[in-house]
Amino acid sequence: METDGKRFKLTKSNRLVLNRDFQKVFECGKLYRTTALTIYVLPTDNKVFRLGIVTSRKLGNAVKRNLIKRRLREIFRLNKHRFVPAKDMSGYDMIFLPQKSALNLSYTSLENIVFNIWKRANLIS
């Protein structure tokens, strides 16, 4: 493990920002769904793993939406080093869509749900 902490940073290159990138993942990505969370995953030829989070106002007020986004970003940030690169590609773009039931979950419960989806998607071993 690196001691300087660079491994665990969530840089701008780890974020999906452009609308066209989101649209590409929504249209071409594979969907994994649970009652609390939906994840779209798309293998890419980028050398980085990128994350996007989409929250609607149906989740609640801004405080609740930001809480769930912070938790999901932290789960991704602390565990992105565990991802296994795709065979023919080298990275993934993924979008998290939390459902209203995710607000009632603790951090560890949400983390377990994300890990189960990542295992189903063969992103981590």
C-alpha positions, 0 to 999 in steps of 0.5 A: 500500500502506498504511504503518500495517499495518491492511490486513494485520491479521486481526481478529475480524471476519475469522474464522468463529467460530460453529458455525452459520456453519461449518455454513452454509458446509459445507452451502451452500458450493462445494467445491474440493479438492486432495491437500493442502487442501480449501476451502469457499467461500460468497459472503455479503452481509457486507462482509468476507472471513472464514476458518475452519480445521478440523483433526482429530487425524488430522493429528498432534499439537497442534504439527503442527496449530497449525503448519498453522493458523498457515501458512494464517492467514498466507497468508489475512492477507497476501493478503485484499486481493487478493480480488475481491468477488462480483458480487451479494454483497460478501464470502466465508466460507471454510473450510480443511481441511488434509489430512495431506499438507499437513504435508510442504509448505513455506510457499511450496508451501502458498501456491501451492496456496491461490492455485491454488484461489483462482484456480479459485474466481475469488476472485483475478485 
